[in-house]
Amino acid sequence: QQQVKQSPQSLIVQKGGISIINCAYENTAFDYFPWYQQFPGKGPALLIAIRPDVSEKKEGRFTISFNKSAKQFSLHIMDSQPGDSATYFCAASKASGSRLTFGEGTQLTVNP
Amino acid sequence: NAGVTQTPKFQVLKTGQSMTLQCAQDMNHEYMSWYRQDPGMGLRLIHYSVGAGITDQGEVPNGYNVSRSTTEDFPLRLLSAAPSQTSVYFCASSRLADTQYFGPGTRLTVL
């Protein structure tokens, strides 16, 4: 039972374009939604996170949009760069940091 | 700070063998956990611990044991390895209700 569904599985974007990755969750008790970035051969690292009391959070080129009624959240990467090429995971938990449930992952490739 | 360290980086086992994956953190984090990463399935929680002496099962605990005798260490034991346990294993730690920090992973192949 996949409680967090992520799409697309893979994404190819040109340099300077916008990358958009979407996630949907089922458990309304989730109250913390982080995004992790993973480079090949490395462990995942926290990129940005949001709580459901706000609809959007922006950090540099990275923005999370959150729609509580639809139980969906998305990651937008503006001005995508080749260095952004990595696997991105959305996740959710009932309290920030503990017992994370991950989406399936999106492999992002940014072409120069 | 070394952060979260994992050993070994790579391991090949034969079916039925046992082994222990080591995880250590030097950040005095209460919460530690083990995940496995398989293609197209994200990361799935195996076991977790909220402090020394306290462990609990995650989403996919079968075939794995854990113990937490100290705050720093959280080893994962495979009792009798099976090909289905071929995966990349990540250990993570955090303060309770805070950002989780992941180790570099152990790539395990079971033949």
Backbone of each chain as ProteinMPNN parsed JSONL, in Angstrom:
{"seq_chain_A": "QQQVKQSPQSLIVQKGGISIINCAYENTAFDYFPWYQQFPGKGPALLIAIRPDVSEKKEGRFTISFNKSAKQFSLHIMDSQPGDSATYFCAASKASGSRLTFGEGTQLTVNP", "coords_chain_A": {"N_chain_A": [[0.858, -1.196, 0.0], [0.84, 1.985, -1.106], [1.26, 4.932, 0.351], [2.04, 7.428, -0.368], [2.109, 8.818, -3.433], [4.046, 9.423, -6.284], [4.854, 11.401, -9.12], [6.297, 12.588, -12.228], [7.876, 9.42, -13.074], [10.297, 9.732, -14.334], [12.027, 12.592, -15.657], [12.878, 14.908, -18.088], [14.495, 17.895, -18.691], [15.238, 21.005, -20.222], [18.119, 23.084, -19.781], [17.565, 25.931, -17.798], [14.848, 25.698, -17.853], [11.639, 24.878, -16.278], [11.21, 22.54, -13.738], [8.849, 20.21, -12.671], [7.516, 18.29, -10.14], [5.23, 15.994, -8.85], [3.254, 15.028, -6.01], [0.996, 12.906, -4.226], [-0.981, 12.235, -1.39], [-2.47, 9.978, 1.037], [-3.079, 9.724, 3.752], [-4.627, 11.666, 6.059], [-3.577, 12.424, 8.444], [-0.957, 13.068, 8.13], [1.449, 15.612, 8.603], [3.73, 16.867, 7.852], [5.847, 17.56, 5.22], [8.443, 16.759, 3.482], [10.951, 17.278, 0.907], [13.421, 15.341, -0.624], [16.712, 15.224, -1.987], [18.735, 13.254, -4.04], [21.89, 12.284, -5.032], [23.741, 10.187, -7.329], [25.065, 7.32, -5.73], [25.044, 8.451, -3.236], [23.542, 9.307, -0.024], [20.083, 10.295, 0.577], [19.324, 13.803, 0.856], [17.937, 16.448, 2.729], [15.983, 18.793, 1.013], [13.941, 20.785, 0.92], [11.107, 21.653, 2.923], [7.639, 21.479, 4.0], [4.831, 22.517, 5.976], [1.33, 21.86, 6.512], [0.04, 24.276, 7.147], [0.655, 26.357, 5.532], [0.469, 27.381, 2.085], [2.445, 27.546, 0.265], [5.989, 27.379, -0.104], [9.114, 28.853, -0.469], [12.464, 28.501, -1.399], [15.146, 29.878, -2.589], [15.687, 28.703, -5.799], [13.873, 26.713, -5.516], [10.581, 25.618, -4.907], [7.856, 24.658, -2.916], [4.568, 23.732, -3.498], [1.445, 23.47, -1.91], [-1.55, 21.712, -1.547], [-4.011, 21.304, 0.493], [-6.711, 20.431, 0.518], [-6.902, 18.865, -1.751], [-5.066, 16.997, -1.137], [-2.434, 17.037, -2.126], [0.92, 17.803, -3.141], [3.63, 19.649, -4.547], [6.841, 19.965, -6.148], [8.645, 22.597, -7.444], [11.194, 23.464, -9.612], [12.849, 26.167, -10.495], [14.481, 27.738, -13.308], [16.132, 25.511, -14.058], [19.149, 23.646, -13.638], [22.037, 21.855, -14.947], [23.397, 20.743, -12.759], [21.319, 20.152, -11.069], [20.463, 17.711, -11.745], [19.381, 14.722, -10.579], [17.942, 12.332, -8.27], [14.737, 12.793, -6.995], [12.825, 12.748, -4.064], [9.631, 12.791, -2.66], [8.124, 13.004, 0.583], [6.323, 12.091, 3.568], [5.122, 12.641, 6.9], [3.801, 12.055, 10.22], [4.742, 13.604, 12.221], [7.237, 16.083, 12.294], [9.993, 14.735, 10.721], [9.941, 12.126, 11.884], [9.298, 8.658, 11.229], [9.124, 8.61, 8.25], [7.268, 8.404, 5.228], [7.905, 7.538, 1.988], [7.654, 8.74, -1.412], [7.823, 7.227, -4.723], [9.97, 8.236, -6.124], [11.64, 10.454, -8.443], [13.513, 10.648, -11.304], [15.444, 13.171, -12.333], [16.689, 14.773, -15.159], [18.655, 17.307, -16.358], [19.301, 18.831, -19.245], [22.142, 20.33, -20.841]], "CA_chain_A": [[0.0, 0.0, 0.0], [1.681, 3.156, -1.256], [0.498, 6.043, 0.898], [2.473, 8.637, -1.054], [2.336, 8.512, -4.85], [4.871, 10.467, -6.891], [4.964, 11.371, -10.58], [6.529, 11.409, -13.051], [8.981, 8.543, -12.674], [11.495, 10.379, -14.856], [11.74, 13.907, -16.208], [13.996, 15.525, -18.794], [14.23, 19.318, -18.829], [16.352, 21.771, -20.746], [18.698, 24.091, -18.885], [16.783, 27.156, -17.73], [13.425, 25.379, -17.799], [11.023, 24.61, -14.982], [10.953, 21.131, -13.441], [7.715, 20.071, -11.757], [7.305, 16.927, -9.66], [3.991, 15.995, -8.084], [3.003, 13.949, -5.055], [-0.328, 12.844, -3.634], [-0.959, 11.393, -0.203], [-3.787, 9.481, 1.441], [-3.299, 9.813, 5.194], [-4.858, 13.054, 6.451], [-2.829, 12.706, 9.672], [0.364, 13.592, 7.777], [1.519, 17.059, 8.799], [5.077, 17.34, 7.514], [6.052, 17.095, 3.844], [9.77, 17.154, 2.995], [11.501, 16.78, -0.347], [14.82, 14.955, -0.523], [17.472, 15.165, -3.236], [19.737, 12.202, -3.93], [22.826, 12.125, -6.137], [24.185, 8.787, -7.433], [26.046, 6.856, -4.763], [24.938, 9.21, -1.989], [22.275, 9.216, 0.672], [19.19, 11.438, 0.357], [19.559, 14.992, 1.679], [16.761, 17.323, 2.758], [16.043, 19.937, 0.103], [12.98, 21.778, 1.383], [9.978, 20.982, 3.573], [6.503, 22.347, 4.249], [3.746, 22.05, 6.823], [0.068, 22.199, 5.835], [-0.565, 25.563, 7.511], [0.96, 27.308, 4.458], [0.204, 26.796, 0.77], [3.637, 27.618, -0.576], [7.246, 27.727, 0.556], [10.13, 29.059, -1.495], [13.858, 28.641, -0.962], [15.95, 30.034, -3.789], [15.001, 28.255, -7.02], [13.001, 25.592, -5.177], [9.31, 26.004, -4.308], [6.839, 23.632, -2.676], [3.168, 24.161, -3.477], [0.699, 22.493, -1.112], [-3.008, 21.808, -1.665], [-4.489, 20.42, 1.548], [-8.008, 19.833, 0.182], [-6.669, 17.836, -2.768], [-4.034, 16.09, -0.607], [-1.363, 17.007, -3.117], [1.962, 18.809, -3.032], [4.523, 19.557, -5.693], [8.129, 20.655, -6.117], [8.979, 23.333, -8.663], [12.573, 23.918, -9.69], [12.939, 27.215, -11.505], [15.808, 27.905, -13.924], [16.814, 24.235, -13.804], [20.551, 23.582, -14.031], [22.545, 20.471, -15.033], [23.732, 20.292, -11.413], [20.095, 19.702, -10.396], [20.198, 16.335, -12.169], [19.418, 13.88, -9.378], [16.648, 11.708, -7.976], [14.011, 13.566, -5.993], [11.807, 11.993, -3.349], [8.76, 13.447, -1.706], [7.876, 12.171, 1.748], [5.328, 12.634, 4.496], [5.123, 12.02, 8.222], [2.809, 12.613, 11.136], [5.436, 14.625, 13.008], [8.378, 16.407, 11.433], [11.189, 13.907, 10.806], [9.805, 10.747, 12.333], [8.555, 7.701, 10.408], [8.85, 9.135, 6.924], [6.761, 7.567, 4.142], [8.457, 8.144, 0.78], [7.157, 8.452, -2.742], [8.644, 6.29, -5.492], [11.144, 8.902, -6.656], [11.662, 10.988, -9.808], [14.87, 10.878, -11.797], [15.464, 14.392, -13.117], [17.859, 15.049, -15.981], [18.633, 18.641, -16.939], [20.246, 18.873, -20.368], [22.796, 21.641, -20.988]], "C_chain_A": [[0.893, 1.244, 0.0], [0.888, 4.365, -0.788], [0.878, 7.371, 0.27], [2.829, 8.252, -2.485], [3.0, 9.698, -5.525], [4.895, 10.285, -8.406], [5.625, 12.642, -11.081], [7.679, 10.572, -12.51], [10.307, 9.12, -13.152], [11.093, 11.648, -15.588], [13.006, 14.449, -16.855], [13.626, 16.969, -19.094], [15.471, 19.984, -19.425], [16.839, 22.777, -19.712], [17.891, 25.376, -18.965], [15.288, 26.923, -17.636], [12.932, 25.152, -16.376], [10.766, 23.109, -14.844], [9.824, 21.072, -12.42], [7.516, 18.595, -11.422], [6.123, 16.963, -8.694], [3.895, 14.801, -7.137], [1.583, 14.057, -4.51], [-0.279, 11.891, -2.451], [-2.38, 11.024, 0.203], [-4.1, 9.781, 2.914], [-3.45, 11.277, 5.63], [-4.158, 13.408, 7.764], [-1.408, 13.204, 9.382], [0.378, 15.102, 7.966], [2.904, 17.631, 8.519], [5.447, 16.714, 6.184], [7.408, 17.593, 3.341], [10.042, 16.623, 1.592], [12.987, 16.507, -0.124], [15.425, 14.879, -1.913], [18.573, 14.124, -3.057], [20.571, 12.143, -5.2], [23.316, 10.676, -6.156], [25.261, 8.452, -6.412], [26.02, 7.563, -3.428], [23.61, 8.929, -1.304], [21.406, 10.423, 0.363], [19.523, 12.577, 1.314], [18.341, 15.891, 1.593], [16.982, 18.538, 1.864], [15.181, 21.08, 0.627], [11.804, 21.027, 1.98], [8.882, 21.993, 3.867], [5.556, 21.692, 5.239], [2.429, 22.535, 6.227], [-0.577, 23.512, 6.249], [-0.215, 26.663, 6.504], [0.754, 26.612, 3.121], [1.428, 26.797, -0.132], [4.842, 27.976, 0.275], [8.335, 27.784, -0.494], [11.492, 29.204, -0.842], [14.727, 28.673, -2.216], [15.156, 29.632, -5.022], [13.975, 27.155, -6.758], [11.745, 26.084, -4.447], [8.461, 24.77, -4.103], [5.479, 24.326, -2.721], [2.358, 23.071, -2.803], [-0.795, 22.76, -1.23], [-3.629, 20.815, -0.689], [-5.789, 19.719, 1.155], [-7.856, 18.712, -0.84], [-5.689, 16.775, -2.288], [-2.92, 15.896, -1.623], [-0.324, 18.082, -2.779], [2.964, 18.588, -4.155], [5.793, 20.366, -5.451], [8.345, 21.31, -7.47], [10.427, 23.778, -8.583], [12.656, 24.912, -10.835], [14.354, 27.28, -12.06], [16.668, 26.662, -13.687], [18.218, 24.223, -14.404], [21.022, 22.122, -14.129], [22.924, 19.896, -13.674], [22.538, 19.865, -10.594], [19.75, 18.263, -10.764], [20.431, 15.389, -10.994], [18.08, 13.158, -9.289], [16.008, 12.477, -6.828], [12.91, 12.698, -5.387], [10.941, 12.95, -2.538], [8.529, 12.476, -0.55], [6.833, 12.851, 2.62], [5.464, 11.922, 5.824], [4.104, 12.714, 9.096], [3.411, 13.647, 12.063], [6.748, 14.878, 12.3], [9.567, 15.497, 11.727], [10.956, 12.467, 11.154], [8.969, 9.924, 11.361], [8.144, 8.291, 9.063], [8.302, 8.058, 6.01], [7.15, 8.251, 2.845], [7.614, 7.828, -0.445], [8.181, 7.61, -3.491], [9.905, 6.919, -6.056], [10.976, 9.353, -8.095], [13.103, 11.249, -10.197], [14.836, 12.07, -12.745], [16.785, 14.519, -13.873], [17.688, 16.428, -16.581], [19.721, 18.696, -18.001], [20.841, 20.259, -20.543], [22.311, 22.406, -22.214]], "O_chain_A": [[1.602, 1.519, 0.968], [-0.058, 4.781, -1.457], [0.124, 8.34, 0.363], [3.741, 7.457, -2.716], [2.57, 10.84, -5.359], [4.95, 9.163, -8.909], [5.529, 13.68, -10.426], [8.374, 10.989, -11.583], [11.321, 9.012, -12.463], [9.97, 11.77, -16.077], [14.075, 14.448, -16.246], [12.578, 17.242, -19.678], [16.601, 19.574, -19.161], [16.07, 23.256, -18.879], [17.571, 25.855, -20.053], [14.534, 27.858, -17.366], [13.693, 25.224, -15.411], [10.175, 22.488, -15.727], [9.84, 21.796, -11.424], [7.367, 17.759, -12.313], [6.028, 17.842, -7.837], [4.39, 13.713, -7.431], [1.042, 15.151, -4.355], [0.39, 10.858, -2.505], [-3.353, 11.652, -0.215], [-5.246, 10.055, 3.27], [-2.485, 12.039, 5.571], [-4.147, 14.574, 8.157], [-0.731, 13.703, 10.281], [-0.55, 15.796, 7.552], [3.205, 18.758, 8.91], [5.377, 15.496, 6.021], [7.515, 18.71, 2.835], [9.437, 15.644, 1.154], [13.708, 17.308, 0.471], [14.758, 14.523, -2.884], [19.264, 14.114, -2.038], [20.043, 11.976, -6.299], [23.31, 10.007, -5.123], [26.234, 9.187, -6.245], [26.871, 7.314, -2.574], [22.681, 8.391, -1.906], [21.913, 11.461, -0.062], [19.952, 12.343, 2.443], [17.775, 16.078, 0.517], [18.009, 19.214, 1.938], [15.649, 22.211, 0.757], [11.529, 19.892, 1.592], [9.135, 23.193, 3.972], [5.485, 20.467, 5.331], [2.418, 23.53, 5.503], [-1.652, 23.841, 5.746], [-0.726, 27.778, 6.605], [0.854, 25.389, 3.034], [1.447, 26.131, -1.167], [4.753, 28.75, 1.228], [8.468, 26.875, -1.314], [11.656, 29.931, 0.137], [15.006, 27.639, -2.823], [14.071, 30.161, -5.264], [13.286, 26.716, -7.678], [11.831, 26.862, -3.496], [8.35, 23.929, -4.995], [5.263, 25.354, -2.08], [2.55, 21.887, -3.081], [-1.252, 23.887, -1.039], [-3.759, 19.63, -0.998], [-5.952, 18.531, 1.433], [-8.593, 17.726, -0.801], [-5.499, 15.76, -2.958], [-2.519, 14.776, -1.94], [-0.648, 19.124, -2.211], [3.123, 17.472, -4.649], [5.815, 21.312, -4.663], [8.242, 20.662, -8.511], [10.84, 24.397, -7.602], [12.547, 24.54, -12.003], [15.313, 26.924, -11.376], [17.786, 26.753, -13.182], [18.449, 24.714, -15.509], [20.463, 21.249, -13.465], [22.789, 18.692, -13.454], [22.706, 19.274, -9.527], [18.853, 17.664, -10.171], [21.546, 15.277, -10.485], [17.2, 13.351, -10.127], [16.653, 12.774, -5.822], [12.171, 12.012, -6.094], [11.451, 13.81, -1.821], [8.718, 11.269, -0.697], [6.507, 14.024, 2.435], [5.865, 10.759, 5.885], [3.608, 13.795, 8.779], [2.695, 14.474, 12.629], [7.323, 13.942, 11.745], [10.087, 15.486, 12.842], [11.747, 11.624, 10.731], [8.038, 10.441, 10.744], [6.956, 8.448, 8.78], [8.799, 6.932, 6.003], [6.781, 9.402, 2.611], [6.95, 6.794, -0.514], [9.26, 7.315, -2.976], [10.829, 6.198, -6.434], [10.263, 8.722, -8.875], [13.824, 11.976, -9.513], [14.265, 11.988, -13.832], [17.862, 14.387, -13.29], [16.685, 16.697, -17.242], [20.91, 18.618, -17.694], [20.135, 21.259, -20.412], [22.769, 23.52, -22.467]]}, "seq_chain_B": "NAGVTQTPKFQVLKTGQSMTLQCAQDMNHEYMSWYRQDPGMGLRLIHYSVGAGITDQGEVPNGYNVSRSTTEDFPLRLLSAAPSQTSVYFCASSRLADTQYFGPGTRLTVL", "coords_chain_B": {"N_chain_B": [[32.271, 16.864, 12.969], [31.345, 13.607, 11.993], [28.873, 12.873, 11.169], [26.412, 10.705, 9.931], [27.52, 7.484, 9.709], [28.148, 4.556, 7.768], [28.902, 1.122, 7.524], [29.561, -2.027, 5.899], [30.469, -0.414, 2.717], [29.898, -1.852, 0.44], [28.653, -5.158, -0.08], [28.656, -8.624, -0.627], [26.696, -11.434, -0.356], [25.976, -14.926, 0.196], [23.016, -16.839, -0.278], [21.326, -17.504, 2.719], [23.397, -16.856, 4.418], [24.429, -14.852, 7.248], [24.635, -11.458, 8.399], [25.797, -8.285, 9.674], [24.868, -4.959, 9.296], [26.455, -1.964, 9.873], [25.765, 1.073, 11.642], [26.398, 4.335, 12.658], [26.197, 7.373, 14.542], [27.229, 10.683, 15.341], [25.939, 12.811, 16.444], [24.39, 12.902, 18.646], [21.742, 12.145, 18.356], [18.375, 11.239, 19.064], [16.595, 9.701, 17.55], [16.802, 7.019, 15.314], [16.961, 5.211, 12.245], [16.358, 2.607, 9.803], [16.318, 2.196, 6.321], [15.364, 0.638, 3.234], [16.246, 0.852, -0.187], [14.823, 0.407, -3.244], [14.606, 0.036, -6.798], [12.173, 2.13, -8.251], [10.55, 2.041, -6.031], [10.988, 3.807, -4.034], [12.066, 4.747, -0.736], [11.848, 2.485, 1.876], [10.758, 1.963, 5.172], [12.437, 0.007, 7.535], [13.158, -0.716, 10.295], [13.01, 1.204, 13.335], [14.192, 3.466, 15.921], [13.603, 5.21, 18.924], [15.261, 5.842, 20.919], [17.937, 4.738, 23.123], [17.66, 1.314, 23.813], [15.064, 1.12, 22.899], [13.156, -0.033, 20.301], [11.348, -0.406, 17.197], [9.096, -1.797, 14.745], [9.099, -1.1, 11.235], [7.805, -0.565, 7.99], [8.649, -2.772, 6.435], [9.736, -5.14, 8.022], [10.368, -7.888, 8.112], [12.745, -10.504, 8.305], [14.809, -9.04, 9.244], [16.689, -7.841, 12.049], [17.069, -5.58, 14.815], [18.895, -3.672, 17.274], [19.396, -1.397, 19.984], [21.709, -0.41, 21.838], [23.244, 1.71, 22.586], [23.195, 5.339, 22.31], [24.568, 6.126, 20.046], [24.878, 4.003, 18.167], [23.308, 1.808, 15.802], [22.795, -1.06, 14.754], [21.946, -3.21, 11.984], [20.699, -6.373, 11.507], [20.882, -9.117, 9.334], [19.356, -12.12, 9.315], [19.191, -14.563, 7.884], [20.195, -14.418, 4.887], [18.434, -13.545, 1.904], [17.782, -13.605, -1.656], [15.84, -11.646, -2.18], [16.489, -9.641, -0.473], [18.443, -8.179, -1.614], [19.553, -4.989, -2.123], [19.81, -1.408, -1.584], [20.846, -0.097, 1.41], [19.959, 2.305, 3.777], [20.845, 4.211, 6.586], [19.49, 6.463, 8.966], [19.364, 9.431, 10.991], [18.048, 11.571, 13.574], [17.108, 14.393, 15.641], [14.307, 14.017, 17.79], [11.304, 14.494, 16.053], [12.425, 16.112, 13.988], [14.593, 17.159, 11.246], [15.699, 14.464, 9.214], [18.865, 12.93, 8.847], [20.756, 11.293, 6.458], [22.868, 8.42, 6.033], [25.646, 7.295, 3.892], [24.976, 4.907, 2.702], [24.692, 1.306, 2.161], [25.442, -1.04, -0.213], [23.995, -3.992, -0.916], [24.276, -7.267, -2.119], [22.685, -10.3, -2.641], [23.343, -13.509, -3.42]], "CA_chain_B": [[31.281, 15.79, 13.052], [31.307, 12.698, 10.857], [27.482, 12.711, 10.766], [25.961, 9.319, 9.964], [28.439, 6.621, 8.978], [27.677, 3.195, 7.547], [29.86, 0.152, 7.004], [30.478, -1.687, 4.8], [29.858, 0.279, 1.582], [29.432, -2.892, -0.466], [28.731, -6.498, 0.496], [28.037, -9.711, -1.379], [26.411, -12.594, 0.499], [25.293, -16.068, -0.387], [21.737, -17.135, 0.367], [21.43, -18.203, 3.993], [24.401, -16.268, 5.289], [23.983, -13.746, 8.096], [25.601, -10.382, 8.519], [25.342, -7.082, 10.359], [25.201, -3.668, 8.721], [26.718, -1.049, 10.977], [25.379, 2.478, 11.519], [26.773, 5.139, 13.821], [26.047, 8.825, 14.393], [27.93, 11.41, 16.402], [25.192, 14.05, 16.655], [23.58, 12.71, 19.845], [20.337, 12.089, 17.947], [17.581, 10.202, 19.713], [15.882, 8.88, 16.571], [17.578, 6.385, 14.253], [16.105, 4.342, 11.455], [16.912, 1.91, 8.66], [15.48, 2.112, 5.132], [15.916, 0.0, 2.056], [15.867, 1.545, -1.419], [14.721, -0.463, -4.403], [14.186, 0.822, -7.968], [10.748, 2.347, -8.443], [9.773, 1.862, -4.797], [11.37, 4.792, -3.035], [12.713, 4.214, 0.453], [10.863, 1.865, 2.766], [11.256, 1.887, 6.542], [12.583, -1.368, 8.024], [13.038, -0.61, 11.746], [13.427, 2.496, 13.856], [14.417, 3.534, 17.367], [13.459, 6.568, 19.452], [16.242, 6.015, 21.991], [18.624, 3.512, 23.531], [16.801, 0.31, 24.412], [13.709, 1.175, 22.343], [13.093, -0.219, 18.854], [10.022, -0.767, 16.705], [9.08, -2.217, 13.355], [8.591, -0.204, 10.215], [6.93, -1.081, 6.944], [9.129, -4.044, 5.882], [10.685, -5.627, 9.026], [10.628, -9.329, 8.086], [14.085, -10.923, 7.897], [15.784, -8.11, 9.816], [16.637, -7.545, 13.478], [17.838, -4.429, 15.257], [19.005, -3.405, 18.701], [19.951, -0.055, 20.228], [22.282, -0.443, 23.181], [23.799, 3.036, 22.849], [22.61, 6.399, 21.487], [25.331, 6.329, 18.813], [24.921, 2.878, 17.235], [22.025, 1.154, 15.489], [23.117, -2.081, 13.753], [20.871, -3.968, 11.339], [21.152, -7.75, 11.299], [20.166, -10.019, 8.44], [19.48, -13.402, 10.0], [19.438, -15.591, 6.874], [20.012, -13.572, 3.709], [17.683, -14.052, 0.759], [17.948, -12.716, -2.827], [14.896, -10.523, -2.091], [17.086, -8.597, 0.367], [19.353, -7.39, -2.43], [19.023, -3.633, -2.057], [20.694, -0.421, -0.976], [20.341, 0.157, 2.755], [20.326, 3.6, 4.342], [20.577, 4.522, 7.975], [19.227, 7.885, 9.142], [19.195, 9.833, 12.384], [17.536, 12.933, 13.78], [16.47, 14.677, 16.917], [12.9, 13.675, 17.661], [10.494, 15.472, 15.326], [13.31, 17.058, 13.3], [15.106, 16.7, 9.952], [16.485, 13.239, 9.225], [20.119, 12.944, 8.111], [21.005, 9.953, 5.957], [24.213, 7.964, 5.779], [25.972, 7.112, 2.471], [24.366, 3.689, 2.183], [25.388, 0.03, 1.961], [24.869, -1.778, -1.339], [24.038, -5.418, -0.584], [23.842, -8.234, -3.133], [22.55, -11.661, -2.118], [23.357, -14.438, -4.559]], "C_chain_B": [[31.327, 14.92, 11.798], [29.877, 12.526, 10.351], [27.046, 11.27, 10.963], [26.917, 8.493, 9.11], [27.879, 5.217, 8.895], [28.829, 2.335, 7.03], [29.205, -1.212, 6.9], [29.773, -0.873, 3.726], [29.256, -0.712, 0.598], [29.566, -4.243, 0.238], [28.03, -7.476, -0.434], [27.897, -10.903, -0.444], [25.851, -13.733, -0.332], [23.995, -16.286, 0.391], [21.962, -17.945, 1.637], [22.477, -17.645, 4.939], [23.783, -15.148, 6.125], [25.053, -12.666, 8.111], [24.957, -9.194, 9.241], [25.817, -5.85, 9.615], [25.333, -2.678, 9.878], [26.271, 0.37, 10.638], [25.762, 3.192, 12.792], [26.559, 6.609, 13.508], [26.664, 9.511, 15.602], [27.24, 12.734, 16.727], [24.275, 13.983, 17.878], [22.082, 12.715, 19.525], [19.615, 10.949, 18.646], [17.033, 9.197, 18.69], [16.855, 8.33, 15.533], [16.682, 5.395, 13.521], [16.899, 3.704, 10.329], [15.863, 1.873, 7.544], [16.173, 1.218, 4.104], [15.395, 0.724, 0.826], [15.939, 0.578, -2.574], [14.183, 0.351, -5.569], [12.668, 0.921, -8.073], [9.898, 2.239, -7.194], [10.14, 2.868, -3.718], [12.157, 4.155, -1.904], [11.638, 3.678, 1.378], [11.494, 1.611, 4.133], [11.278, 0.437, 7.025], [12.34, -1.418, 9.534], [13.459, 0.792, 12.157], [13.552, 2.439, 15.372], [14.305, 4.993, 17.822], [14.407, 6.821, 20.622], [16.867, 4.69, 22.349], [17.647, 2.578, 24.234], [15.401, 0.238, 23.852], [13.783, 1.016, 20.828], [11.672, -0.607, 18.461], [10.111, -1.076, 15.219], [8.554, -1.114, 12.452], [7.705, -0.94, 9.241], [7.331, -2.486, 6.467], [10.144, -4.692, 6.832], [11.119, -7.086, 8.891], [12.022, -9.648, 7.558], [15.193, -10.066, 8.474], [15.572, -7.973, 11.323], [17.463, -6.309, 13.779], [17.923, -4.436, 16.777], [19.613, -2.026, 18.85], [20.456, -0.014, 21.676], [22.903, 0.897, 23.569], [23.075, 4.064, 21.978], [23.26, 6.438, 20.112], [25.133, 5.242, 17.759], [23.564, 2.213, 17.048], [22.286, 0.112, 14.402], [21.877, -2.805, 13.238], [21.391, -5.361, 11.011], [20.242, -8.474, 10.323], [20.409, -11.43, 8.971], [19.846, -14.522, 9.037], [19.142, -14.935, 5.533], [19.282, -14.301, 2.576], [17.877, -13.095, -0.421], [17.012, -11.51, -2.797], [15.43, -9.385, -1.218], [18.209, -7.842, -0.352], [18.78, -5.99, -2.564], [20.143, -2.685, -1.633], [20.068, -0.014, 0.356], [20.871, 1.49, 3.269], [19.926, 3.673, 5.799], [20.366, 6.029, 8.067], [19.09, 8.187, 10.624], [18.666, 11.252, 12.451], [17.251, 13.139, 15.264], [14.99, 14.336, 16.718], [12.156, 14.838, 17.012], [11.353, 16.528, 14.638], [13.815, 16.413, 12.01], [15.941, 15.434, 10.103], [17.714, 13.392, 8.342], [20.465, 11.507, 7.736], [22.503, 9.672, 5.829], [24.432, 7.717, 4.293], [25.449, 5.824, 1.871], [25.307, 2.495, 2.132], [24.689, -0.699, 0.824], [25.079, -3.265, -1.096], [23.502, -6.249, -1.747], [23.816, -9.613, -2.493], [22.409, -12.606, -3.305], [22.604, -15.723, -4.242]], "O_chain_B": [[31.345, 15.432, 10.678], [29.678, 12.08, 9.221], [27.274, 10.679, 12.019], [27.1, 8.773, 7.925], [27.221, 4.74, 9.819], [29.625, 2.776, 6.202], [28.361, -1.54, 7.734], [28.564, -0.662, 3.827], [28.22, -0.439, -0.008], [30.472, -4.447, 1.046], [26.953, -7.194, -0.96], [28.866, -11.328, 0.184], [25.32, -13.525, -1.423], [23.903, -15.954, 1.573], [22.69, -18.938, 1.637], [22.447, -17.931, 6.136], [22.756, -14.575, 5.762], [26.229, -12.933, 7.865], [23.738, -9.121, 9.392], [27.006, -5.701, 9.332], [24.457, -2.57, 10.736], [26.383, 0.812, 9.495], [25.481, 2.709, 13.888], [26.715, 7.044, 12.367], [26.628, 9.0, 16.721], [27.873, 13.666, 17.222], [23.481, 14.893, 18.117], [21.266, 13.214, 20.3], [20.15, 9.851, 18.803], [17.012, 7.993, 18.942], [17.636, 9.078, 14.944], [15.764, 4.817, 14.103], [17.965, 4.187, 9.948], [14.694, 1.567, 7.776], [17.394, 1.066, 4.107], [14.244, 1.16, 0.794], [16.99, -0.001, -2.852], [13.386, 1.266, -5.362], [11.966, -0.087, -7.992], [8.673, 2.33, -7.264], [9.641, 2.779, -2.596], [12.833, 3.144, -2.096], [10.635, 4.345, 1.631], [12.615, 1.112, 4.234], [10.275, -0.273, 6.938], [11.416, -2.09, 9.994], [14.172, 1.48, 11.427], [13.088, 1.5, 16.019], [14.845, 5.894, 17.181], [14.364, 7.883, 21.243], [16.389, 3.635, 21.93], [16.906, 2.987, 25.129], [14.614, -0.611, 24.272], [14.402, 1.834, 20.146], [10.893, -1.078, 19.29], [11.054, -0.681, 14.532], [7.699, -0.315, 12.833], [6.945, -1.831, 9.622], [6.467, -3.298, 6.136], [11.319, -4.786, 6.478], [12.12, -7.488, 9.482], [12.437, -9.143, 6.514], [16.373, -10.319, 8.233], [14.442, -7.987, 11.812], [18.439, -6.02, 13.086], [17.148, -5.098, 17.466], [20.276, -1.537, 17.935], [19.733, 0.363, 22.599], [23.068, 1.183, 24.755], [22.412, 3.693, 21.009], [22.599, 6.743, 19.119], [25.212, 5.532, 16.566], [22.782, 2.072, 17.988], [22.019, 0.38, 13.231], [20.897, -2.986, 13.96], [22.4, -5.51, 10.322], [19.017, -8.457, 10.449], [21.554, -11.872, 9.06], [20.713, -15.342, 9.339], [17.995, -14.895, 5.09], [19.486, -15.49, 2.333], [18.111, -11.904, -0.216], [17.353, -10.457, -3.335], [14.877, -8.285, -1.228], [18.848, -6.968, 0.234], [17.665, -5.811, -3.053], [21.268, -3.106, -1.363], [18.899, 0.366, 0.412], [22.068, 1.767, 3.205], [18.835, 3.262, 6.193], [20.992, 6.79, 7.33], [18.744, 7.311, 11.417], [18.814, 12.034, 11.511], [17.165, 12.184, 16.035], [14.489, 14.367, 15.594], [12.348, 16.0, 17.369], [11.038, 17.716, 14.701], [13.499, 15.259, 11.721], [16.781, 15.334, 10.998], [17.629, 13.913, 7.23], [20.467, 10.617, 8.586], [23.297, 10.571, 5.552], [23.509, 7.904, 3.5], [25.473, 5.658, 0.651], [26.528, 2.637, 2.069], [23.485, -0.949, 0.888], [26.214, -3.742, -1.074], [22.428, -5.979, -2.285], [24.793, -10.045, -1.882], [21.467, -12.503, -4.09], [22.518, -16.613, -5.088]]}, "name": "protein", "num_of_chains": 2, "seq": "QQQVKQSPQSLIVQKGGISIINCAYENTAFDYFPWYQQFPGKGPALLIAIRPDVSEKKEGRFTISFNKSAKQFSLHIMDSQPGDSATYFCAASKASGSRLTFGEGTQLTVNPNAGVTQTPKFQVLKTGQSMTLQCAQDMNHEYMSWYRQDPGMGLRLIHYSVGAGITDQGEVPNGYNVSRSTTEDFPLRLLSAAPSQTSVYFCASSRLADTQYFGPGTRLTVL"}
